[in-house]
Amino acid sequence: MNDNLENEESTVLKFVQDFFNSYDKNRHILHTLFPEDGTFVVLGNRMVGHSSIQQAMLTMATTTHQLFSIDINSLDMQLPEKASMFQVLCAGDVEFGSDAQIHGFTATLLVYFQKPNVLNVVSFDERCQWPKLS
């Protein structure tokens, strides 16, 4: 693996950790990580674009995510200006609001480098178990 790819994957890993931290604690800014036509799917509800994502973030129950696994895959795509794109698969537990139940979740993100060390989310899709099976 070349050094550039290792550096990009390290940046993607930190970005994903920060993304979930923002999702849980600063969701009012989460829409800024998406392009205007970005897609956010949570619990089967699909939102497209900044205003839809921001409105959904402000009205849905609070969350607390705990990540157990982050798998980063480089996608070999012909993007303008040789931008790198990655598919990120995440798994862990999440609590919604004050229901005090832990739910297993998986999430898939497509992210790309807008410029060095600046990532955007093309799409986010989160699926959960109701409730987590033991």
Buried (B, 14 or more C-beta within 10 A) or exposed (E): EEEEEEEBBEBBBEBBBEBBEBBBEEBEEBBEBBEEEBBBBBEEEEBBBBEBBBEBBEEBEEBBBEBEEBEBEBEEEEEEEEEBBBBBEBEBBBBBEEEEEBBBBBBBBBBBBEEEEEBBBBBBBBBBEEEBEE
